[in-house]
Amino acid sequence: MKIFELTYENLVEELARKYGKGEYHATAIFRQLYGRMNTDMAASQDMAASGEFASLFCRAVETETGRVVRKKEQEGVVKFVTRFSDGLSVESVVISMVRHKTVCVSTQAGCRMGCRFCETAKEGLSRNLTVQEIVGQVYAARKNFGSDVRNIVFMGMGEPFDNYDNVIQSINVVSDQRGLDIARRRITVSTAGLEAGLKKFAADGMPHVKLAISLNASNDRLRSELMPVNRAFPMDKLRKLLLGYPLKKKDTFMIAYVQIPGVNDRPEHVLELAQYLALLPAKVNLIPFNPGTDSLYRPPTAKETETFRDLLIEKRVNIQKRTTKGKDLMAACGQLGGEAGQWELPGPSNNKIL
């Protein structure tokens, strides 16, 4: 039984089906796992009093989420690497905000989207992460880097909608009020724009979860060059889908736009982007390009970013400039993945945390 893949209600059902037990024992298990942040079920006094059931359950339960093998910290940003039993590794980032911390989690080992400005894309896709491996990143962040981890952004390695079912169940688990209790309004899913995933996400009725669209271009020619996904699902189709999306009243889409100087920030791009977003309830998150290893592009200067931002504001584009954090750690947007393989340590994988 993979405990980190289950909501409280899922666990109640599993205990009833396998052991004839119910809410009393499910509550004791969640209290140990999430209340005490302890994966050792045998150490729980509640379980110790349950005799044979405790013995059977402790042998059957699996708390393996991967092993945190390394971390780097700088100015309120922590990047940590999780290694799994098959030797693959992913990177996650904890970012300190004013009143809380946000954890950026990965959903895949590698990625198959092929975006030209992204470090993860250079790896290609190795595999999807399991629910337990995704939830485990949030659990590790809260256990090791602060109980005030209250926001989750699915913006790490991988395309969340390319691992749709596991991402959705991960959201169900981390938002369970009896568990990690992270409110859905504090969860953001970022996508490069997979048509099937967007349609399913809309149909599944998750209005409180925020949606971020990685756009990064103002026309199809340029977006197809930067993001191959655009060839299958071009911008006009994406826009029509977003216009019909059941967005909660007063909510907006986050439109991520990585500024690459001389490539997607020219005056004509300002006009095209303003026209594209004119009817959409959207806020542009302007992200200065963060170079990875052997980058094709250079980062914009502060002046270039301010100029581009001011031009967009003149065209009445709702925009905010993201403050880049973790750039020197290779932990900023678009930089994850390059060091994960280099940081693997010898020995078996387990859920021991540094």
N, C-alpha and C positions, 0 to 999 in steps of 0.2 A: 504494500500500500504506500504510494508516494504521497506523503502527508502534505507537502507544499503544493500539490495540485488540487487540493480539496477545499471548498468553502465549508463553513460550519454545517450547512444543510447537507452537503455532499457527504461529510464525515458521519453525520447521524444516520444517513441511509446505508453507508458502508458498514457501520458497526451493527446495525440491525440485521443486515443481510448475512454478514459473516459470523457474528458472535451473539446475536440476540440482545445486544445492548442498545442504549439510546442516548438521550440528551445529557444525562448525568455524566457519563464517561466522556462524551464529546466535549463537554464544558471543561472537564478536568484536563483533557489533552490540550485543548486550545489555551487554557490558563498556563500550562507548563511551556508550551511552544511560543506563544505570543506575549502572554502576561509577564513571564519570567525570562523570556528570550533564551530558553534552554531547550536544546534538541534531545537531551538525554531523558527519555521517557521513564526509564527505570529509577531516576533520581526523584521522581515526583511522589510525594507522600500519598496523594490521591490515588495514584496508580498502584502503589505498594500495598494499599489496603484492598485491592481488587483481586488478589490471589491468582488463580489460574488464568483468568482473562488477561491480566497484566503481563504475564509471562508470554502468552501467545501473541499478544499485540506487539510487545517490544521486539519479538523475533521477526514479526511481519512488516513492521513499519520501516519505511525508508526515508531518511532525512538528508540524503546525499544531494547537495546542490552544487558541488564543485568546491575547489579549494582556492581561497584568496592567497595567491603566491607572492604578490608584490604590491606595493602602493607608493605613490609619489604625492607630495603635498606642496602647495605654494599659494600663499595669499588667499586662503579660504576655499581653495579648490583641491580636491583629492581625486586622483585617478587610481583605480585599483584593477588588477588583472585577476580574473577567475579562470582556473584551469579545470577542465572536466576529465572524467575517467578515461576518455579516448585520446587524451593528449591535446585536444583543441583548447584554445583560450579566447576569451573576449575581454574587452575593456568596458568599464563603467566609470561614471564621474559623479561625485557629490559636490554640489555648489552651494556655498553659504550665501543666503540672502539676508535681508534685514531682520526678519522675524522667524525664519525657518530655513530649512535646507531642501534642496531639490536634488533628486537622483536621476541621472540620465542612464537608462538601461539599454542593453543590446538585446535584439530578438533573433539574430542569426550569427553564426560564425562565418564571417565574410558577408558578401552581398553579390547578387547577380545583376543589379541594375546598371552598373557600368558608368555611373556619372563621372565625368572627366575631372572634376574638381575635388573628388572625395578619396581619401586615403584608403578607406575600407574597400572601395571598388577594385583596387589593384589586386586584392587577394582572390577575387571571385568568390563564389559561394561554396562553402564546405558542407554545411547542413543547417537546418532549422534548430533552434533551441527548444527544449521541452518547456512545459509550463513550470516545472520545478526549477529548472535552470534560470528562467526569467524571474520568477518570484524570489529565488535565492539571492539575486543581486540586490533587490530591495531589502530583504531581510538582513543581508550582510552590511548594507549601508547603515541601516538603523541600529544594528547591534554594535557596530564598530566605530561609526562616525557620527552618531548623535540620534537621540530619541526624537529630535525635532526635524527629522526627515519626513516632510509632510507633502511634498509634491513629487510627482513622477512624470518624466517626459520620455516617451518611447522614441528617442532620437539618437540612440547609440548605433552600434554596428548592425547593419541589416535593414531590410524594408519590412516594417511591421505587417503590412497587408499581404506580404509574400509568405507569412507564417500566421495566417489569419486566426484559425481556431485556437491555437496556443496563446496568442496575444489576448484574445477575448476572454478565455478562461483565466489568464493571469490577472486581467482587470477585475474579474469577479472575485478572485481570491484576495488581492491586495486591498480591495474596497470593502471586504466583509467587516462589518462593525465589531464582530467578536474576535477578529484577527488583527491585521495591521491597521485596519480602520482608516484608510486613506480615502478621503471623500472623492467621488468621481469628478467633481468640478475642479479638483486639483490634479487631474490626470490629462495629459495631452498626448495624442497619437499623431505622429508625423508620417506622411506618405509622399512618395515621389509622384503619385497619381496613378494607382492601379484601378482600372475601371471596375472590375469585379469586386474588389475589396471595398471600394467606396460605396457601391450599390448595396452590398451586403451589410456594411456598417450602418447605412441609413435605414435599411429594412429591419435590422436587429434592435432598433430603438434604444440607442445609447446617447440621448440628447445632452446629458450632463457632461459627458466626456468631450473635451475640446479636440478640435481637428486642425492640424497644421498641414498646409500644402506646400511642398517644396517646388517653387515655380522657377525662379532663377533666370528667366528670359522673358522677353516681351513679344516674341514671334516664333512661329513654328520652326523656321529654318535654324535659328540660333538654339532654341531649346532642344531640337533633335540632335544637334551637334554636341551640346553639353550633357544632355540626358536622353539616352537612347529609348527610354520608355515612351517618349513623346511620339515616336514613329508609329506605335501601336495605338496610342490614345492621345491624339493631338489636342492643342489648347482649346479649340472651339468646342469640342466634345466635353472636355473637362469643365469648361465654363458653364455649359448648359446643364451638366450634372449638378454643379454647385448651386446654380440658380434654383434648381428644383429640390435641393437638399432640405430635409426637415430640421432646419436649424432652430434651436430654442430662441424664443423672443428676446431681443436685445443682445444676443450672442453674435460673435463675428468669427469668420475663419481667420486663422493666422496664415499669412502668405509669406513664406520664407524666401528671401531674395539675397543670394550670395553675390555681393558686388565684386566683379572681376574687372579691374581697370582696363579700359580700352576694348573690352569684349562685350559687356552687357550694360554699360553705364553711359552710353553716348546720348546726345540730345534726342535722337530719333527713338531711342529706347524709352526715354521718359514719356514721350507722347503715346507710344504704343501701349505701355504699361498702364498709363492713366485711362486710356480708352478701354482696355481689357477689364479693368477693375471697376469701371464707372458704376455699374448696377449691383455689384457684389457687396454684401455686408462683410467687409474684410479689412484687416489691418496688416500692413506690410511690416515684416520684421527684417530690417536691413542689416545684413551680416557682412562685414568686411571679410574678404577671402582670407582664409588661414592656410598658408602653405604647408604641405606635408613633405614627404621625401621625394626628391626629383620632380618637383611641381612644374607643371606646364605654364603656370601663371605666377605673377607677382602679387603681393597684397597691395591694396590701395593705401595711399597716404591718408592721413586724417583730413587734409584739405580736400582731397578727391571725394571722400565719403561725405563730407559736409556739403560740398557743391552738389553732388548727386541727390542728397536728401533734400536740400533746399529747392532744387528744381522740381522734385516730386511734390513737395508741399505746395509749390506755386500752382501745380495742376490739380490741387485738392485731393491728393492721395493721402489717405490715413496711414501714417507711417511712424514707426519708432525705430531708433537705432539701438541695436543690441550692443551692450558693453562686452567686449571679448574677454573671457576669463580662461585661464589655463593654457594659453597659447604656448608658453615656454615648456609646458609639460606634454605637449602634443595631446591636449585634452579638450581643445576647442572644437567648435563645429567643423566637421569634415576631416578631422585629424585622427580619429580613432582607428586602431587596428594595426598600425605600423610596428608597434612595439610588443604586441601581445605574444607573438611567437618567440621573440627574443627573451622574454621574461620567464619562460617555462623553467621549472625546477625539477630535478630528478625525484623519483619516488612516487608512490601511489597517490591517487587523488582521494581526498576526503573532505569533509566539511569543516575542518579546522580553520579557524580564522586567525590571521596574524594579530 
